[in-house]
Amino acid sequence: MTKPYIHFSRDEFFHRQDRTRKHLQELGLDGLLLFKIEDMYWLTGYESDGFCIFGSMFIGTDGSLTHLARPADLGNISYSSICEDVRVSPDSQSSSRAQHVKDMLHSLGMEGKKIGIQVDTMGLTPRLFIEISEVLKGWCDLSPAPDFIRQLRLVKSPQELAYFRKAGEVMDIVMDKVIDATYPGAFEGDIYATFYDALFRLDADLPAHIPPFGSGDSALNLRYTSKRKNVSENDQVTLELGLAYRHYHVACMGVVLTGPKINKRHLEMHKTSVIALDRVQSTIRPGKTVGDLFDVYRNTLEECGEKDAVLTVAGYTMGAMWPPTWMEQPLIFEGNPLVLEENMTFFTHMILNDRKTGLSMAVGETAIVTSSEPEIITHAPREPIIKE
């Protein structure tokens, strides 16, 4: 295997680029300035976290495809991207990223053309957007473009689904190992170490954000917090685990209960979570909307007497993601009109946090939308996880 080291065939990349150019033509645009690394990866195979400082790519309806990158990212481009036209944006106090963008566009004959720019991305700061807008004012017709490449990425190709399934296989192994490492007296740092050790040994990728699991009071935190502690007796340990294979993310969720005393309320909450997950998964069918999934989640919790535990989101789509998050739009929330299609992928989580008692319970699994019932590719224990 020679450089670039890509995870898809060139024909698949060319097909994706053709679809992108077709959409640009439908939008009346001559080209698009990209700042979203997930889209660059999908179009060219480019892998880098350098977007957090600066990194751009241009795709034109005339066939042009160009990287604009800092010198520090040139190695990653030659290693992973099929794009051969690479321009450099050097780091200097007198250096203007916006001017470098204009210079690139000028060399591609884009003066006076209609250019779209991605604005719904972590890769473009408001300041840089203002600077680019000012330097291109009157030189070309610049306008924010809809987030259409993300929408193209929602339906996964056979090769993408193969990576999802591999990630799911790894996740099931890792989940079992983490559960084994979770017991009264265990240090949370050792549980984290088990998680990272297992995923690396199985050739998986780091998740795009730190899995936010914790015990005791921190078991209710849905985001990572600092300082490790030991798991106690009669404790609750929330495991929200995510990992990736070739950047394609899956997630799985469960709560470990430590004995010897098990709160009856915990068991009631677990039963409700499982019922809700089963019902939501039975609704994952082509033709249903994302909002339909949320309605089933909310109605089930309310029916089971857990109205106060209803969150505003019950999951989200999964894909190839970079920090700071593995979450991607669309989120599963009320009224979301997106229609489910075959080969979309979703993580659905049923989280019940009882803030009056301080108790938490959750189950969550990743699924592929098929022509009938969904293909579940990560598996959370359906029975209460009790460790003494």
C-alpha positions in Angstrom: 0.0 0.0 0.0 1.4 3.4 -1.0 0.6 6.9 -0.2 -1.9 8.3 0.1 -3.1 5.8 2.7 -6.9 6.0 2.1 -9.7 4.0 3.5 -11.9 4.1 0.4 -11.4 3.5 -3.3 -10.6 6.5 -5.5 -13.8 5.8 -7.5 -15.8 6.3 -4.3 -14.1 9.6 -3.6 -14.7 10.7 -7.2 -18.4 9.8 -7.0 -18.7 11.9 -3.8 -16.9 14.8 -5.5 -19.3 14.5 -8.5 -22.3 14.6 -6.2 -20.9 17.7 -4.4 -20.3 19.5 -7.7 -23.8 18.7 -8.9 -25.3 20.2 -5.7 -23.1 23.3 -6.2 -24.5 23.7 -9.7 -28.1 23.4 -8.4 -27.3 26.1 -5.8 -25.9 28.4 -8.6 -22.4 28.3 -7.1 -19.1 28.1 -8.9 -17.3 26.6 -5.9 -17.2 26.0 -2.2 -14.7 26.9 0.5 -14.7 24.1 3.0 -13.6 24.3 6.7 -15.3 21.2 8.0 -12.7 18.4 8.4 -15.4 15.7 8.3 -16.4 16.8 4.7 -12.7 17.0 3.6 -12.2 13.5 4.9 -15.3 12.3 3.0 -14.2 14.0 -0.2 -10.5 13.2 -0.2 -9.5 11.0 2.7 -7.7 13.9 4.5 -7.0 13.2 8.2 -5.9 16.0 10.5 -6.9 17.8 13.6 -5.1 20.9 12.3 -8.4 22.5 11.5 -8.5 23.7 15.1 -5.9 26.4 14.0 -6.5 26.7 10.3 -7.2 24.5 7.3 -9.4 25.0 4.2 -10.2 23.2 0.9 -11.8 24.4 -2.2 -13.9 22.4 -4.6 -15.1 24.0 -7.9 -17.7 23.0 -10.4 -14.9 23.3 -13.1 -13.2 20.3 -11.5 -10.8 22.1 -9.3 -9.9 20.6 -5.9 -7.3 22.4 -3.7 -6.0 22.2 -0.2 -4.9 25.4 1.6 -3.0 24.3 4.8 -0.4 25.4 7.3 3.1 23.9 6.8 2.5 21.6 9.9 -0.3 19.8 8.0 1.5 19.1 4.8 2.7 15.7 6.0 -0.9 14.7 6.8 -2.1 15.8 3.4 0.5 13.8 1.5 -0.1 10.9 3.8 -3.9 10.7 3.6 -5.4 12.9 0.9 -6.0 12.2 -2.8 -6.0 15.9 -3.5 -2.8 16.8 -5.3 -3.2 20.6 -5.6 -1.8 21.9 -2.3 -1.2 25.6 -1.3 0.5 26.7 1.8 -0.7 29.3 4.4 2.5 30.1 6.4 2.4 31.1 10.0 3.6 34.7 10.5 2.6 37.8 12.4 2.3 39.6 9.0 0.5 36.6 7.4 -3.2 36.9 6.6 -5.2 33.7 6.3 -7.9 35.6 4.5 -5.4 36.9 1.9 -4.1 33.4 1.4 -7.7 32.2 0.7 -8.0 35.0 -1.9 -4.7 34.2 -3.5 -5.8 30.6 -3.8 -9.1 31.5 -5.4 -7.4 34.0 -7.7 -5.0 31.3 -9.0 -8.1 29.1 -9.7 -9.8 31.9 -11.8 -12.5 32.6 -9.3 -12.6 36.4 -9.6 -16.1 37.6 -10.1 -17.5 34.1 -9.5 -20.2 32.9 -7.0 -18.4 31.2 -4.1 -20.1 29.5 -1.2 -18.5 29.2 2.2 -19.1 26.7 5.0 -20.1 28.5 8.2 -21.7 25.6 10.3 -18.4 24.2 11.4 -15.8 24.3 14.2 -13.1 24.9 11.5 -14.2 28.5 10.8 -14.1 31.1 13.6 -16.3 34.2 13.4 -13.2 36.3 13.2 -11.8 34.5 10.2 -15.2 34.5 8.5 -15.3 38.3 8.9 -11.8 38.7 7.5 -12.4 36.5 4.5 -15.7 38.3 3.8 -13.9 41.7 3.9 -11.0 40.7 1.7 -13.3 39.1 -0.9 -15.8 41.9 -0.9 -16.3 43.2 -4.4 -13.8 40.7 -5.8 -16.2 37.7 -5.9 -19.7 36.9 -4.8 -19.3 35.2 -1.4 -22.2 33.7 0.5 -22.8 31.2 3.3 -23.6 27.8 1.8 -26.1 25.3 3.2 -24.7 22.4 5.1 -25.5 20.0 2.2 -22.4 17.8 2.3 -23.3 16.7 5.8 -26.7 15.8 4.4 -25.1 13.8 1.6 -23.1 11.9 4.3 -26.1 10.8 6.2 -26.7 7.8 4.0 -23.7 5.6 4.3 -22.0 3.6 1.6 -21.3 -0.2 1.9 -17.6 0.5 2.9 -18.7 3.1 5.5 -21.1 0.5 6.9 -18.3 -2.0 7.1 -16.4 0.4 9.2 -19.4 1.0 11.4 -19.9 -2.8 11.9 -16.2 -3.2 12.8 -16.5 -0.3 15.3 -19.5 -2.1 16.8 -17.6 -5.4 17.2 -14.8 -3.5 19.0 -17.3 -1.7 21.2 -18.9 -4.9 22.4 -15.6 -6.2 23.4 -14.5 -3.0 25.1 -17.9 -2.6 26.9 -17.5 -6.1 28.4 -13.9 -5.3 29.6 -15.0 -2.0 31.1 -17.9 -3.6 33.0 -15.5 -6.2 34.3 -13.2 -3.4 35.5 -16.0 -1.7 37.4 -16.7 -2.8 40.9 -16.6 -1.5 44.5 -13.2 0.0 45.2 -12.1 0.3 41.6 -10.3 3.5 40.7 -12.1 5.4 37.9 -8.7 6.1 36.3 -8.1 2.3 36.0 -11.5 2.0 34.4 -10.5 4.7 31.9 -7.2 2.9 31.3 -9.0 -0.4 30.6 -11.2 1.4 28.0 -8.3 3.1 26.1 -6.0 0.1 26.4 -8.6 -2.2 24.8 -9.6 0.1 22.0 -6.0 0.8 20.9 -5.1 -2.9 21.0 -8.1 -3.6 18.7 -7.0 -1.0 16.1 -9.9 1.4 16.9 -9.6 5.2 16.9 -9.9 7.5 19.9 -13.4 8.8 20.3 -13.9 12.5 19.3 -14.6 13.4 22.9 -13.7 11.9 26.2 -16.4 9.4 27.3 -18.2 11.0 30.2 -18.6 8.1 32.7 -18.5 8.6 36.4 -19.7 7.2 39.7 -21.7 8.6 42.6 -22.8 12.2 42.0 -20.8 12.4 38.8 -22.8 9.5 37.4 -25.4 12.1 36.5 -23.0 14.2 34.4 -23.5 13.8 30.7 -20.2 15.5 30.0 -16.6 14.7 31.1 -15.4 16.2 34.4 -11.9 16.2 35.9 -10.6 14.3 39.0 -10.9 10.6 39.4 -12.2 8.8 42.5 -12.9 5.3 43.7 -16.2 3.5 43.1 -18.0 2.9 46.3 -20.3 0.2 47.6 -24.0 0.8 46.8 -22.8 3.0 44.0 -23.9 3.8 40.4 -21.4 4.1 37.5 -22.7 5.5 34.3 -20.8 4.2 31.2 -21.3 6.2 28.1 -18.7 4.8 25.8 -17.8 5.8 22.3 -15.1 4.8 19.9 -14.4 4.9 16.2 -13.0 2.7 13.4 -11.5 4.7 10.6 -13.1 7.6 12.3 -16.7 6.1 12.1 -18.2 6.3 15.5 -20.4 4.1 17.5 -21.6 4.4 21.1 -23.0 2.3 23.9 -24.4 3.1 27.2 -25.3 1.4 30.5 -25.1 1.9 34.3 -23.3 -0.5 36.6 -24.8 -0.9 40.1 -22.6 -2.0 42.9 -23.9 -3.9 45.9 -24.6 -5.1 48.4 -27.7 -2.9 48.5 -29.5 -2.2 45.2 -32.0 0.6 45.2 -35.4 -0.6 44.0 -35.8 2.8 42.2 -32.7 2.0 40.1 -34.3 -1.3 38.9 -37.6 0.5 38.1 -35.6 3.1 36.1 -33.7 0.4 34.3 -36.9 -1.4 33.3 -38.3 1.9 31.8 -35.1 2.6 29.9 -35.1 -0.8 28.3 -38.8 -0.5 27.3 -38.2 2.9 25.8 -35.1 1.7 23.9 -37.0 -1.3 22.5 -39.9 1.0 21.3 -37.6 3.6 19.8 -35.7 0.9 17.9 -39.0 -0.6 16.6 -39.7 2.8 15.1 -36.4 3.1 13.3 -37.8 2.4 9.8 -37.4 4.1 6.4 -40.2 6.7 6.0 -40.4 7.6 9.7 -39.0 11.0 10.8 -36.4 11.7 13.5 -39.1 13.6 15.3 -41.2 10.3 15.4 -38.3 8.7 17.3 -38.4 11.4 19.9 -42.1 11.2 20.3 -41.9 7.5 21.1 -39.2 8.1 23.6 -41.1 10.9 25.4 -44.4 9.1 25.3 -42.9 5.9 26.8 -41.2 7.7 29.7 -44.4 9.6 30.4 -46.5 6.4 30.2 -44.1 4.8 32.7 -44.4 7.7 35.1 -41.0 9.3 34.3 -42.2 12.6 32.8 -39.7 14.6 34.9 -36.8 12.6 33.4 -37.6 13.4 29.7 -34.7 15.1 28.1 -34.9 17.3 24.9 -32.7 14.9 22.9 -32.9 11.1 22.7 -29.9 10.5 20.5 -28.3 11.5 17.2 -26.8 10.3 14.0 -23.3 8.8 14.0 -20.6 9.2 11.4 -17.0 10.0 10.8 -16.3 12.8 13.4 -13.4 14.8 14.8 -13.1 16.6 18.2 -14.7 18.2 20.0 -17.6 15.8 19.7 -18.8 12.6 18.2 -22.4 14.0 18.1 -23.6 15.0 14.7 -26.8 16.5 13.3 -29.6 15.5 13.1 -30.2 15.3 16.9 -33.3 13.3 17.8 -35.5 16.1 19.2 -39.2 17.1 19.0 -40.5 17.9 15.5 -37.3 17.1 13.6 -38.6 16.5 10.1 -35.7 14.5 8.6 -37.0 11.3 7.0 -35.1 8.1 7.8 -33.6 6.3 4.9 -31.9 3.0 4.6 -28.2 2.9 5.6 -28.5 5.9 7.9 -26.9 5.3 11.4 -28.2 6.4 14.8 -27.2 6.2 18.4 -30.4 6.2 20.6 -30.0 6.7 24.3 -32.6 6.4 27.0 -31.3 8.4 30.0 -33.2 8.8 33.2 -31.7 11.2 35.8 -33.7 11.6 39.0 -32.3 14.7 40.4 -34.5 14.5 43.5 -32.9 11.3 44.6 -29.6 11.6 42.8 -30.1 8.3 41.0 -29.3 7.7 37.3 -30.0 5.0 34.8 -29.5 4.7 31.1 -29.2 2.3 28.1 -28.1 3.2 24.6 -27.2 1.4 21.4 -26.1 2.2 17.9 -28.2 1.0 14.9 -28.2 1.0 11.1 -31.4 1.7 9.4 -32.4 -1.1 7.1 -35.4 -1.9 4.9 -37.1 -3.5 7.9 -36.0 -3.7 11.5 -32.8 -1.9 12.3 -29.4 -3.7 12.5 -28.2 -3.2 16.1 -24.4 -3.0 16.1 -23.6 -2.1 19.7 -25.2 -4.0 22.5 -26.0 -2.8 26.0 -26.9 -5.4 28.7 -30.7 -5.5 28.9 -30.6 -6.9 32.4 -29.5 -4.7 35.3 -25.7 -4.7 35.6 -25.0 -5.5 39.2 -21.5 -5.9 40.6 -20.7 -6.7 44.2 
